[in-house]
Amino acid sequence: MTSDTTTPPTVATTLDPADALQATQVVVFALATLSELRDSDTESHMLRVQRYVRALCTQLQTLPAYADVLTPTYVEMLLTSVPIYDMGTVGIPDRILLKPGRLTPEEVAIMRTHTTLGHDALARAEKTLGRVSPLLTIAKEITLCHQEKWDGSGYPKGLWGAQIPLSARIVALADVYDALISNKVYKDGVPHERAVEILTEGRGAHFDPDVVDAFLQVQDTFRSIAQRHADTDADMQQKIEYMANAIAEVAVI
């Protein structure tokens, strides 16, 4: 008999920076896909929001106050994090998450926990690293704070002004724009022009004035992104079927 001297395959214990970033992007995409299983938003929605955020960052980089903050590395980490800013919705019951009508005060309170659910999940994941991750820091910021408002009337902490991380102030406007112009199962989106009016009206109240001003400079880019990556008929059918199944499940309960 001859001995088996085949060398077992080795597994790398470290990743070079490029591989590490790619691995992170794959994990983020997987988390975003999981989140979409519990929401009627489509992959196109996340793609649009990423593009909006890039357009806002590019415009803000022209201002001296933001040039040193919105470095290429920071912007890349922000864009990588965008697909999971709403990941906390995984923990919200379908009867609330997909309810077409007005939520009750109790349901609103539950819905608002999606910000802390997402943040806390990422915080626990970061603990396993044994160190602070710049990328996860940004991801935690946007999951926790994208519903905060410039005037302090948002949630979960009622932060106001520059207390709100810049990453979340940028994502907040991109998120609301897409929510306004996108068709839902139960209602049509508004025209781009009306969305511009609504966001402008929110300047200094809902939104950071600088982010609104940046948006007004690149609004044509937003319109183009929305048109180029609009939800397809298949996307809408997916939304309808998911909501119908969720309603049926709630009815059984």
C-alpha positions as CSV (number, residue, x, y, z in Angstrom):
1,M,0.0,0.0,0.0
2,T,1.2,3.5,-0.7
3,S,0.5,6.3,1.8
4,D,-1.6,9.1,0.7
5,T,0.6,12.2,0.8
6,T,-1.8,14.5,-0.8
7,T,-1.5,17.9,0.8
8,P,-4.9,19.2,2.0
9,P,-6.1,22.5,0.5
10,T,-5.2,25.5,2.6
11,V,-7.5,28.3,3.4
12,A,-6.2,31.9,3.5
13,T,-6.6,33.4,7.0
14,T,-6.1,37.0,5.7
15,L,-7.4,38.9,2.8
16,D,-5.7,41.6,0.8
17,P,-7.6,44.9,0.8
18,A,-9.2,44.3,-2.6
19,D,-10.5,40.9,-1.6
20,A,-11.7,42.2,1.8
21,L,-13.7,44.9,0.1
22,Q,-15.2,42.5,-2.4
23,A,-16.1,40.1,0.4
24,T,-17.7,42.9,2.3
25,Q,-19.7,44.0,-0.8
26,V,-21.0,40.4,-1.2
27,V,-22.1,40.2,2.4
28,V,-23.8,43.6,2.2
29,F,-25.6,42.5,-1.0
30,A,-26.7,39.3,0.8
31,L,-28.1,41.3,3.7
32,A,-29.9,43.6,1.3
33,T,-31.4,40.7,-0.5
34,L,-32.6,39.3,2.8
35,S,-34.2,42.6,3.6
36,E,-36.0,42.7,0.3
37,L,-37.6,39.4,1.1
38,R,-39.5,41.2,3.9
39,D,-40.3,44.3,2.0
40,S,-41.9,45.2,-1.4
41,D,-39.0,47.4,-2.4
42,T,-37.1,46.1,-5.4
43,E,-33.4,45.7,-6.2
44,S,-33.9,48.7,-8.6
45,H,-34.9,50.9,-5.6
46,M,-31.5,50.2,-3.9
47,L,-29.7,50.8,-7.1
48,R,-31.4,54.1,-7.6
49,V,-30.7,55.3,-4.1
50,Q,-27.0,54.4,-4.5
51,R,-26.9,56.5,-7.7
52,Y,-28.6,59.4,-6.0
53,V,-26.2,59.3,-3.1
54,R,-23.2,59.3,-5.5
55,A,-24.6,62.3,-7.3
56,L,-25.1,64.2,-4.0
57,C,-21.6,63.4,-2.8
58,T,-20.1,64.5,-6.0
59,Q,-21.8,67.8,-5.8
60,L,-21.1,68.3,-2.1
61,Q,-17.4,67.6,-2.8
62,T,-17.2,70.9,-4.6
63,L,-17.9,72.7,-1.4
64,P,-14.8,73.4,0.9
65,A,-16.7,72.4,4.0
66,Y,-17.2,68.8,2.6
67,A,-14.1,68.2,0.4
68,D,-12.0,66.8,3.3
69,V,-14.9,64.7,4.6
70,L,-16.3,63.2,1.4
71,T,-13.0,61.6,0.3
72,P,-13.1,58.9,-2.4
73,T,-12.6,56.2,0.3
74,Y,-15.5,57.6,2.5
75,V,-17.8,57.8,-0.5
76,E,-17.1,54.3,-1.6
77,M,-17.8,53.0,2.0
78,L,-21.0,55.0,2.0
79,L,-22.2,53.6,-1.3
80,T,-21.3,50.0,-0.1
81,S,-23.5,50.6,3.0
82,V,-26.5,52.1,1.2
83,P,-28.2,48.8,0.3
84,I,-28.7,47.9,4.0
85,Y,-29.8,51.2,5.5
86,D,-33.4,49.7,5.9
87,M,-32.3,46.2,7.0
88,G,-34.1,46.7,10.3
89,T,-37.4,46.2,8.5
90,V,-36.7,42.5,8.6
91,G,-37.8,42.7,12.2
92,I,-41.1,44.4,11.5
93,P,-44.3,42.3,11.2
94,D,-45.8,42.2,7.7
95,R,-49.1,43.4,9.0
96,I,-47.4,46.7,9.8
97,L,-44.6,46.8,7.2
98,L,-47.0,46.3,4.3
99,K,-50.2,47.9,5.6
100,P,-51.6,50.2,2.8
101,G,-53.5,52.4,5.1
102,R,-52.6,54.8,7.9
103,L,-50.8,53.1,10.8
104,T,-52.1,53.3,14.3
105,P,-50.0,55.1,17.0
106,E,-49.0,51.6,18.3
107,E,-48.0,50.4,14.8
108,V,-46.0,53.6,14.2
109,A,-44.0,53.0,17.4
110,I,-43.2,49.4,16.2
111,M,-42.4,50.6,12.7
112,R,-39.9,53.1,14.1
113,T,-37.9,50.4,15.8
114,H,-36.5,49.4,12.4
115,T,-33.8,52.0,12.8
116,T,-32.5,50.6,16.1
117,L,-33.0,47.0,15.0
118,G,-30.7,47.5,12.0
119,H,-28.1,49.5,14.0
120,D,-28.0,46.9,16.8
121,A,-27.6,44.0,14.4
122,L,-24.6,45.7,12.8
123,A,-23.2,46.7,16.2
124,R,-23.3,43.0,17.3
125,A,-21.6,42.0,14.1
126,E,-18.9,44.6,14.6
127,K,-18.1,43.2,18.1
128,T,-17.1,39.9,16.5
129,L,-14.3,41.8,14.6
130,G,-12.8,43.0,17.9
131,R,-12.1,46.4,16.4
132,V,-14.0,49.4,15.0
133,S,-14.7,49.1,11.3
134,P,-14.9,52.4,9.4
135,L,-17.4,50.8,6.9
136,L,-19.6,49.4,9.6
137,T,-19.5,52.8,11.4
138,I,-21.0,54.4,8.4
139,A,-23.5,51.5,7.9
140,K,-24.6,52.0,11.6
141,E,-25.0,55.7,11.1
142,I,-27.3,55.4,8.2
143,T,-29.4,52.5,9.6
144,L,-29.9,54.4,12.9
145,C,-30.2,58.0,11.7
146,H,-31.8,58.1,8.2
147,Q,-35.2,59.0,9.8
148,E,-33.8,61.9,11.8
149,K,-34.7,65.4,10.7
150,W,-32.7,68.6,10.5
151,D,-35.1,70.4,12.9
152,G,-34.9,67.6,15.5
153,S,-38.4,66.2,14.9
154,G,-37.2,62.9,13.6
155,Y,-36.4,59.5,15.2
156,P,-35.2,57.5,17.0
157,K,-33.1,60.0,19.0
158,G,-34.5,63.4,17.9
159,L,-31.1,64.5,16.7
160,W,-30.9,67.9,15.0
161,G,-28.6,69.8,12.7
162,A,-25.0,68.6,12.5
163,Q,-25.7,66.1,15.3
164,I,-27.1,63.9,12.5
165,P,-24.2,62.1,10.8
166,L,-23.5,63.5,7.3
167,S,-24.0,60.0,5.8
168,A,-27.5,59.8,7.2
169,R,-28.4,63.3,6.0
170,I,-27.4,62.4,2.5
171,V,-29.2,59.0,2.5
172,A,-32.3,60.6,4.0
173,L,-32.9,62.9,1.0
174,A,-32.2,60.2,-1.5
175,D,-34.6,57.8,0.3
176,V,-37.4,60.3,0.4
177,Y,-37.0,61.3,-3.2
178,D,-37.2,57.7,-4.4
179,A,-40.2,57.1,-2.1
180,L,-42.0,60.1,-3.6
181,I,-41.4,59.2,-7.3
182,S,-41.9,55.5,-7.1
183,N,-45.1,53.7,-7.8
184,K,-46.5,51.6,-5.0
185,V,-49.1,48.9,-5.1
186,Y,-51.6,51.2,-3.5
187,K,-50.7,54.5,-5.1
188,D,-48.8,56.1,-7.9
189,G,-45.6,58.1,-7.4
190,V,-45.5,61.9,-7.9
191,P,-43.9,63.6,-10.9
192,H,-40.3,64.7,-10.5
193,E,-41.3,68.3,-10.4
194,R,-43.6,67.7,-7.4
195,A,-40.8,65.8,-5.7
196,V,-38.5,68.7,-6.1
197,E,-41.1,71.1,-4.6
198,I,-41.6,68.8,-1.6
199,L,-37.9,68.4,-0.9
200,T,-37.3,72.1,-1.3
201,E,-40.1,72.8,1.2
202,G,-38.3,70.5,3.6
203,R,-35.1,72.5,3.4
204,G,-34.0,73.4,7.0
205,A,-36.8,71.4,8.5
206,H,-36.7,67.8,7.3
207,F,-33.4,68.1,5.4
208,D,-30.0,69.6,5.7
209,P,-30.0,72.8,3.7
210,D,-26.7,72.0,2.1
211,V,-27.9,68.6,0.9
212,V,-31.1,70.2,-0.5
213,D,-29.0,72.8,-2.3
214,A,-26.8,70.0,-3.7
215,F,-29.9,68.1,-4.8
216,L,-31.2,71.2,-6.7
217,Q,-27.9,71.4,-8.6
218,V,-28.1,67.7,-9.7
219,Q,-31.9,67.2,-9.9
220,D,-31.6,66.4,-13.6
221,T,-29.3,63.6,-12.7
222,F,-31.8,62.3,-10.2
223,R,-34.5,62.4,-12.9
224,S,-32.3,60.5,-15.3
225,I,-31.4,57.9,-12.7
226,A,-35.1,57.4,-11.9
227,Q,-36.0,56.9,-15.6
228,R,-33.0,54.7,-16.4
229,H,-33.6,52.4,-13.4
230,A,-37.3,52.5,-13.2
231,D,-39.2,49.5,-11.8
232,T,-40.3,47.2,-14.5
233,D,-43.7,45.5,-14.9
234,A,-42.1,42.4,-13.4
235,D,-41.0,44.4,-10.4
236,M,-44.5,45.8,-9.9
237,Q,-46.0,42.3,-10.2
238,Q,-43.5,41.1,-7.6
239,K,-44.7,43.9,-5.3
240,I,-48.3,42.9,-5.8
241,E,-47.8,39.2,-5.2
242,Y,-45.7,39.8,-2.1
243,M,-48.3,42.1,-0.6
244,A,-51.1,39.7,-1.5
245,N,-49.3,36.8,0.1
246,A,-48.6,38.8,3.2
247,I,-52.2,39.9,3.5
248,A,-53.3,36.3,3.1
249,E,-50.9,35.1,5.8
250,V,-52.2,37.8,8.2
251,A,-55.8,36.9,7.5
252,V,-55.0,33.2,8.5
253,I,-53.5,34.4,11.8
